[in-house]
Amino acid sequence: MSRTSHTSTHDNPASSGPAHHHHHHHVHGHGHGHGGDMAEANKHHFNANAADFENFPHVKERAAATAQAIREAVALTKDASTVLDFACGPGLVSKELVPFVQEIVGIDISEALVERYNQRFKDEGANCSAVVANIMTDKDILSGRKFDVVFCASAYHHFEFPQEMSKLLAGYLKPGASLLIIDGLMKGGEEVQDEHKGCVTGYGFTEDSAKTLISGVESLEFASFVRVPLPEEEIDAFLLKAVKCS
């Protein structure tokens, strides 16, 4: 599969190690703890470290690998595909997808990351823009818009209530559209380092636990689970695809 290297808001700039990896990407939307305390912790963390986000180890490679995995998972068309990049961070994955889609809308909990996202695409003249929101509370932030693809890369391990997040993200899908969750593929039993406690629930998911991220969401049907190799990192990623029932 693709060599994906995402970066995420999730990652904690403070460290290198697996935690770090995910974190980078986390940048996406990391603000996302959804509930209260974890969301606020992520928002603070990513606002404080936004300037360093793109300097994390392998984040650009991870973003490229993530985008490649997304392109292999769903059919994208330049003249029609609309995409929601949830936990978008500074737009590293969006940047890789721009040539293949009509429009990308980003959401992140971090004001600093959204500012970087919007500046990046304004400079490039791309049809991409992001808004600051915690969709657990800002439920009408996109005024009912629906998308062909919703993806969340390297951020789910920052979510306190991941199944609830999946339910909310499913609400942004057109009938038959796809939700893609990309995160670290773990063996299980890994301990969260002290410096990451309060910002993450772990550094990824096992295949079994990843599949529970959409369980209980009646509008979503499991479609596929694939490993996404990350050659430069200690762990690989996965991409889980679910389809919105028509």
N, C-alpha and C positions, 0 to 999 in steps of 0.2 A: 504494500500500500504506500501511501504517500509518506514521505518523510516529513513529519510534521513537527514543527517546533513551535508551539505557540508560546505566547507569553501571556502572562496574565496578571491582571490586577491581583489575582490571587496571590501571586507570588509575593513573598516578602522580600523586599529589597534587601532587608537586613542580612539575608543569609544566602549561602550558596547551597547546595544540597537539594534534595528533592523538593523541599518546601519551596525553595526558591523557584524552581521551575514552574510549578504551577502558578506560583504567584504571578509570575510575570503576566501571564496571560490574564490573569485575574484582572488585570488592568481593565479588562473589558468592562466589567460592569461591576466590578468588584464591589462596588459599594454594596453589594448585595447581601447583606446578611439577612435580609428581609425583615426580620422581626424588628427588634429595636436595637439592643446592645451590639449584636454582632454586625449588623448593617452599619451602625455608627462607627464601630471600630474599623471596619474596612474603609469606610468613607474617609475617616481621618488618616488612616495609613496611606491610602492611595493619593490623597491630596498632598500629604507631606512628601511623598516619594515620586510624584509624577515626573519631575525633571530627570530622574534617574531610570525611569521605566525602560526606556529603549536601550539602556546600557547593561541590562541584566544579561547574564551569559545565555547565548543561543536564542534570545527571544525572537529575532527576525527569522532565523531558520525555523523555529517552532511555528511562527506565524505562516510561513510559506508551506510547511508540511501540513498544517491545519487546513489552509485554503485548498491545497491539492486534495486532501481527503474529502472535503466538502464537495468539490467538483466531481469526485468519483462517486459520491453518494447520491447526488441529485443532478438532474438535467437543468443547466442554467442557460438562459438565452439573453443576449445583449439587448434585444429590443423589447423584452417583456418581463424578465424576472425581477421581482421586488423582494428585498431581503431585509430582515431585522437582525442586527448584530447586537445581542443582549450582553451587557457587561463588556462593552466595546473597547474600553480602555482608550489608548491614543490612536486606535484605528489600524493596527498593524495587519490584522487579518482582512479587514475591509479593503485595505490598500491592494492586497493580493487578488481580491475578487472583483475589483472595479472593472477590469476589461471584459468581464464575462456577464455582467448584469446591467439592468436598466437603472436601478436605484438601490441605495443602501441607507437605512435609517439606523442610527446607533442609540443605545440607551446605556447610561452608566450612572452610578451613584456618586461618583467623584466629579465635582465641578472642574477641578484642574485637568483631569483626563479628557473630559468633554471639550474643554477649551482647546486642548492640543489636537483633538480629533477634528474639530471644526476648522481650525487654522490650517491643518494639513490639507484638507480637501478643498478649502477655499483657494489655497495657493495653487493646487493642481487643477482647479476647475472641474472637479468630478461631481457627479450627482449624488453626493453623500452628505448627510448632516446628522448631528447627534443632539440629544436632549438629556438633561440631568433629571433623574427620577429614581425613586424606590417604588417599583410597581406593586409592592405589597400595600402601599398606602396611596400612591398616585395612580389610581387605577384607570383614569380617563386621559392619561397623558398624551395618547396618540389619537384621541377622539374617534375610537372605533375602527381605525385602519386595520386591514388584514393583509397578510403577506404570503408570497409563494414559499418562502423558506424563512424559518426562524432558527438561528443557531446561537449557542452559548459555548464559548471556548475557554477552558481552563478557569472557570469561575464557580462551578457547582460545589466544589469543596469549600467554598466560602459561604454557602447558604445554610442557614440554620434549619430551614424547612424546605428541603429540595422538592418533595412531591408537590407541595403547594405552589412552588415556583413553576413546576412543569404545567400545573393546571392553569396558572395565569398566562404562561407563554402560549399554551394551546389556544387561548382566546384570541391570539393575534394571527392565527393561521386561517387561510381560506380552506374550504372543504377539499380534501385530497392533498393538501400541502404538508410539508415535512418539518418536524422539529428535530434538530441535530444537537446532541450534547457531546462535547469533546472534553476529556479530562484525563488525568493520569490513571494508568492501569496498574493497580497495586496487587500485591499478593495477599494482603490482609494482615492485621495485627500490628501495623506500624504505629508507633507512638508519635503524637504531635509534640514537636519541640516547644519548650516553654515560651520562647519568644513569639511563637505563632498562635498560642492559645488565645481564644477570644476572637481571632480573625478567621480561623479555618476549623472545619470539623475533622479534617484529615488531609492527605495530600493527593487524594484521588479515590478510586473505587475499584473493587474487584469486579469481575464480569457479572457475578450474581447480584452484588449490591447495586451495580450500575443499572441493571434491568428493573430494580425496584424504584428507580427515579421517576418512572412513568406509571408505576402500578397504582391503581386507584383513580387514575384519570380516565374516566369513561370515554371521553372524546378522542383518546389516542390509542392507536393500535401499534404494537411493536413491529418493526420492519426488519431491522438488521443490527448486528454488532460486529465491528471490525477492529482489529488492532492497527494502530498507526505507529510505525517505527520512528523512534527519535534517536538516531545513531549517536548523537553527541551527548545524550543525557543518560542519567542512571536508570530511568524507567521509560517505558513506552507510554503512548497515550491510547485512548480508544475513541471510536465514534459510534454513538448509539443513535439510530434513526427510528423515529416514530412518525406515523402518518395520521393526520386528522381525518376522522371518519366523515364520509360525505353525508 
